[in-house]
Amino acid sequence: MEITTVGVVGLGTMGAGIAQVCVQAGVDTVGREVTQELAERGRSTIERYLARGVEKGRLTQDDMDAALGRLTLTTDLGDLAGCELVIEAIVEQVEAKRELFAALDQIVSPEAILATNTSALSVTEIAAATPRPERVVGMHFFNPAPVMPLVEVVRTELTDPAVHDAAYEFAKRIGKEPIRCSDTPGFVVNRVLIPVLNDCVRVLDEAGVTPEDLDRAMLHGTRWPIGPCALIDLIGVDIHVHASEALWESLREPRMAPPPRLVAMAKAGLLGRKTGRGFYTYEG
Ligand SMILES: NC(=O)c1ccc[n+]([C@@H]2O[C@H](COP(=O)([O-])OP(=O)(O)OC[C@H]3O[C@@H](n4cnc5c(N)ncnc54)[C@H](O)[C@@H]3O)[C@@H](O)[C@H]2O)c1
């Protein structure tokens, strides 16, 4: 089945970015939020990013207008009936996602593909809330979705290989660099990155090194493009702690558990760039 219209459920940080990628790639997109106000906020985010692109000469005003023209907003899940693919990007809570998938199953056509952007939950568990687990995949975009090329396209034991392929091809069509993988905790990138970043934070205390020096060490000793402390600030300390806890719960490997220093930072509201202070302090 050709994918001509995509639904994006949740237009927060990730959903707005995913919807932007879709409309910029020429795909008609229906964005669903819980209130009209939140839906409009999602559209403003997209508009702001596109306008910045126009200022910098990355796209023309006409391209921007055409992209925005492909975006429809709704609070009614029923308006997703005509979508051949729905990408869910709501809160990271399994019950909320399962409820949504069960409702979507009743609305979209039997051939439609349902995708979740979850970072740390089981795609299999979400798929099991529907009678069509063979048509459910994970499509794990990275933040910010319009900038980061990778999409992990996740299959469960029950995913139809043709559905997995269709999701992979769609990610390519919208200009992404997809990879195929199975539904395992953390998928690929987080499974590798989270324990490494946790090790880095533990080394701060063990080796008596400052965040600045640790970042410089990884930049100049391994040519990492960004230091680990700066990266955690960018990801968000709360997001990193949450993902670490999820991996720790599923794998019980000590390296996955969030280091106490990060848990304390999260509790203190030192969340990184988004709150202006994490390992570093940010202006404005
Ligand atoms: N933030 C990241 O770095 C990141 C990266 C990759 C994946 N993810 C995953 O993406 C998902 C969304 O994360 P986020 O950071 O964008 O969260 P967010 O809180 O910024 O956005 C979630 C949005 O979903 C809306 N929402 C909640 N329930 C809804 C429903 N039933 N229908 C429609 N909208 C609903 C909320 O109003 C909110 O605007 C989560 O599963 C998260 O784990 C996040």
The ligand as an ORCA input file, in Angstrom:
! r2SCAN-3c Opt
* xyz 0 1
  N      12.676     13.830     23.657
  C      13.545     12.964     23.127
  O      14.763     13.177     23.133
  C      13.054     11.690     22.496
  C      13.849     11.052     21.543
  C      13.358      9.913     20.899
  C      12.122      9.402     21.254
  N      11.384     10.029     22.215
  C      10.052      9.468     22.531
  O       9.069     10.216     21.841
  C       7.862     10.248     22.585
  C       7.449     11.687     22.815
  O       8.463     12.351     23.536
  P       8.571     13.943     23.569
  O       9.903     14.252     24.150
  O       8.195     14.504     22.257
  O       7.429     14.284     24.647
  P       6.640     15.666     24.837
  O       6.154     15.649     26.239
  O       7.441     16.819     24.347
  O       5.390     15.517     23.842
  C       4.355     14.601     24.035
  C       3.089     15.239     23.464
  O       2.089     14.254     23.353
  C       0.856     14.849     23.654
  N      -0.088     13.788     23.980
  C      -0.173     13.034     25.090
  N      -1.151     12.113     24.962
  C      -1.697     12.294     23.728
  C      -2.719     11.651     22.983
  N      -3.396     10.623     23.478
  N      -2.983     12.106     21.730
  C      -2.297     13.138     21.210
  N      -1.298     13.784     21.858
  C      -1.010     13.352     23.094
  C       1.161     15.803     24.797
  O       0.159     16.815     24.860
  C       2.512     16.356     24.367
  O       2.397     17.533     23.607
  C       8.122      9.449     23.857
  O       7.723      8.121     23.663
  C       9.640      9.544     23.993
  O      10.196      8.484     24.729
  C      11.799     11.172     22.832
*
